[in-house]
Amino acid sequence: MSSNDLAAGIIGDVLTPDAHGYDESRSMWNARFDRRPDVIVRCTDAAEIAAALDHAQSNGLRVSVKGGGHSYAANSVADGGLLIDLSAMKAVQVDAGARTATIGAGVTCGELDAATQDHGLATPTPTVSSVGVVGAALGGGGGYLSRKYGLTIDNVLSARVVTVDGREVTATVSEQQDLFWALRGGGGNFGVVTALELRLHEVGPQVLSGQVIYPFNDAAHLLRSFRDFMATAPEELQVYPFMFRVPPIDAFPAEVHGDPVIDFVLCHQNSDAADDVQPLRELGETILDVVAPAPYVEVQQGFDANLPAGQRYYSKAHDLAGLTDAAIDTVVRYVPDMRGAFTAAYFDPGGGAIARIDGSATAYAGREAPYGFHILAGWTDASEDASVTGWAADFHAAMAAHATGGVYVNLLADDERDRVPAAYGANYARLTELKRTWDPNNVFQSNHNIPPG
Ligand SMILES: Cc1cc2nc3c(=O)[nH]c(=O)nc-3n(C[C@H](O)[C@H](O)[C@H](O)COP(=O)(O)OP(=O)(O)OC[C@H]3O[C@@H](n4cnc5c(N)ncnc54)[C@H](O)[C@@H]3O)c2cc1C
């Protein structure tokens, strides 16, 4: 079967390498990877996905599946084979009365937030607006609302899935229960998700937003104070201490350009709760201190400019057993040598609603970890690859002493296939069994792969 036959058999756009739109469709956020599928099918519904899967399997073509294209490990586009591009599946339906939203596989976090905030509603999603909701949800999905309302997966009410044999099934807490369990954390290993129904909560439209930036030279004191502050912080408040070098832009005094800093980036669901965050503003002399009400939709775009698509990125992460003095001291040792113009490292406070759900209730493991830790290295020029990734890998290795051994699967890098079992911990054995049921030939392997048991 040629790609022309494929075009005749289905309605979706079929793109070969010489076609207009091919390069846009195969592009990913992480420009370290430049992959060229043999053929791309831009699908718009389950029938097209089923036809694409059938064509790939009949012709021995490797399958990859792209939603928002933001996989740190660049899993969504493989070299060669057939790419199923879901980015055109943009439907969002909000039922404000029932407090639910049903979204297509190509919807981004920004698009979902815009539609739900029209009704003063939202669900927890990542904090960069171009990230795909379904791609994030398949691994977990955390953001500003998660300490209060859980991960994105904790708000999934149902999923529509095209299975490897082309059937479309619905998975819920009472239908296809095993599949529903596996989808909530198990990534794209079990089928192609066409739609998710999500629970919504009253949020915004105004929240309290803030950035409180301090010089890094007092980092040990700042991070210890932050840890003590978070121990009693309300669940409506999330704070990420971001560590990065000040970019040479007018928003910052010229004398600190290039210096490492700690930026307490915060979002409180109560726009009047400035008193709750006041202690974070009194830890020393600030470089910048802005805390004010802002629209939730805008707050969700706050990181967009810092992590632009088209740069080179490398991700290294751990679940931490705690924000111990020893972990803080390791950070204090490595951050001053930070490399890469877009590089940041941060702690991600957990607990709250995330930890109230039992670790075996969904495929996602690591609910008990009080903190995540993430080094996101970003740079422009390939000549810097070894220097930046070498620094990130050394820093990551040093932080292992303070980690649980687990890791959030969505943060794994391209060179960390061997860490997938650790990401799932005690849930890994059940996942490998379910993989044997739902994808025995491992057709869906361009992901953080769980081979059939
Ligand atoms: C800038 C940036 C910021 C981020 N911030 C956060 C954050 O705040 N919180 C957080 O939890 N995570 C965050 N992440 C991680 C993010 O959740 C993952 O990278 C996620 O997998 C991206 O989904 P995607 O659809 O955009 O990516 P893609 O690369 O398209 O997909 C990722 C994986 O999911 C698979 N997949 C995607 N859609 C489907 C589908 N419909 N059916 C089956 N398989 C599918 C793909 O095959 C691939 O293996 C961030 C990532 C980036 C790059």
The ligand as a Tripos MOL2 file, in Angstrom:
@<TRIPOS>MOLECULE
LIG
   53    58     1     0     0
SMALL
NO_CHARGES

@<TRIPOS>ATOM
      1 C1          7.8470   23.5380   28.3180 C.3       1 LIG1
      2 C2          7.2630   22.3660   29.0710 C.ar      1 LIG1
      3 C3          6.6170   22.5770   30.2740 C.ar      1 LIG1
      4 C4          6.0610   21.5140   30.9740 C.ar      1 LIG1
      5 N1          5.4200   21.7470   32.1630 N.ar      1 LIG1
      6 C5          4.8510   20.7230   32.8150 C.ar      1 LIG1
      7 C6          4.1240   20.9460   34.0110 C.ar      1 LIG1
      8 O1          3.9950   22.0660   34.4900 O.2       1 LIG1
      9 N2          3.5370   19.8720   34.6040 N.ar      1 LIG1
     10 C7          3.6310   18.6220   34.0840 C.ar      1 LIG1
     11 O2          3.0500   17.6880   34.6460 O.2       1 LIG1
     12 N3          4.3130   18.3740   32.9590 N.ar      1 LIG1
     13 C8          4.9220   19.3910   32.3130 C.ar      1 LIG1
     14 N4          5.6250   19.1420   31.1680 N.ar      1 LIG1
     15 C9          5.7840   17.7630   30.7030 C.3       1 LIG1
     16 C10         4.6000   17.3640   29.8280 C.3       1 LIG1
     17 O3          3.5340   16.9590   30.6590 O.3       1 LIG1
     18 C11         4.9990   16.1840   28.9270 C.3       1 LIG1
     19 O4          6.0990   16.5540   28.1460 O.3       1 LIG1
     20 C12         3.8320   15.7180   28.0620 C.3       1 LIG1
     21 O5          4.0790   14.4020   27.6600 O.3       1 LIG1
     22 C13         3.6440   16.5970   26.8420 C.3       1 LIG1
     23 O6          2.5080   16.2040   26.1180 O.3       1 LIG1
     24 P1          2.3690   16.6320   24.5890 P.3       1 LIG1
     25 O7          1.1050   16.0910   24.0690 O.co2     1 LIG1
     26 O8          2.6150   18.0910   24.4690 O.co2     1 LIG1
     27 O9          3.6320   15.9320   23.9660 O.3       1 LIG1
     28 P2          3.8460   14.8300   22.8500 P.3       1 LIG1
     29 O10         5.3210   14.8840   22.6290 O.co2     1 LIG1
     30 O11         2.9730   15.0220   21.6710 O.co2     1 LIG1
     31 O12         3.4250   13.4850   23.5600 O.3       1 LIG1
     32 C14         4.0900   12.9760   24.6750 C.3       1 LIG1
     33 C15         3.9180   11.4480   24.7210 C.3       1 LIG1
     34 O13         2.5340   11.1380   24.8380 O.3       1 LIG1
     35 C16         2.1030   10.3880   23.7010 C.3       1 LIG1
     36 N5          0.7840   10.8990   23.3210 N.ar      1 LIG1
     37 C17         0.4360   12.1910   23.1700 C.ar      1 LIG1
     38 N6         -0.8620   12.2920   22.8900 N.ar      1 LIG1
     39 C18        -1.3470   11.0340   22.8540 C.ar      1 LIG1
     40 C19        -2.6410   10.4780   22.6150 C.ar      1 LIG1
     41 N7         -3.6980   11.2370   22.3710 N.pl3     1 LIG1
     42 N8         -2.7770    9.1340   22.6570 N.ar      1 LIG1
     43 C20        -1.7130    8.3350   22.9330 C.ar      1 LIG1
     44 N9         -0.4860    8.8020   23.1610 N.ar      1 LIG1
     45 C21        -0.3010   10.1400   23.1270 C.ar      1 LIG1
     46 C22         3.1580   10.5930   22.6450 C.3       1 LIG1
     47 O14         3.2380    9.5060   21.7580 O.3       1 LIG1
     48 C23         4.4140   10.7440   23.4720 C.3       1 LIG1
     49 O15         4.9210    9.4830   23.8180 O.3       1 LIG1
     50 C24         6.1770   20.2030   30.4520 C.ar      1 LIG1
     51 C25         6.8330   19.9940   29.2390 C.ar      1 LIG1
     52 C26         7.3790   21.0670   28.5540 C.ar      1 LIG1
     53 C27         8.1110   20.8190   27.2730 C.3       1 LIG1
@<TRIPOS>BOND
     1     1     2 1
     2     2     3 ar
     3     2    52 ar
     4     3     4 ar
     5     4     5 ar
     6     4    50 ar
     7     5     6 ar
     8     6     7 ar
     9     6    13 1
    10     7     8 2
    11     7     9 ar
    12     9    10 ar
    13    10    11 2
    14    10    12 ar
    15    12    13 ar
    16    13    14 ar
    17    14    15 1
    18    14    50 ar
    19    15    16 1
    20    16    17 1
    21    16    18 1
    22    18    19 1
    23    18    20 1
    24    20    21 1
    25    20    22 1
    26    22    23 1
    27    23    24 1
    28    24    25 2
    29    24    26 1
    30    24    27 1
    31    27    28 1
    32    28    29 2
    33    28    30 1
    34    28    31 1
    35    31    32 1
    36    32    33 1
    37    33    34 1
    38    33    48 1
    39    34    35 1
    40    35    36 1
    41    35    46 1
    42    36    37 ar
    43    36    45 ar
    44    37    38 ar
    45    38    39 ar
    46    39    40 ar
    47    39    45 ar
    48    40    41 1
    49    40    42 ar
    50    42    43 ar
    51    43    44 ar
    52    44    45 ar
    53    46    47 1
    54    46    48 1
    55    48    49 1
    56    50    51 ar
    57    51    52 ar
    58    52    53 1
@<TRIPOS>SUBSTRUCTURE
     1 LIG1         1 GROUP 0 **** ****
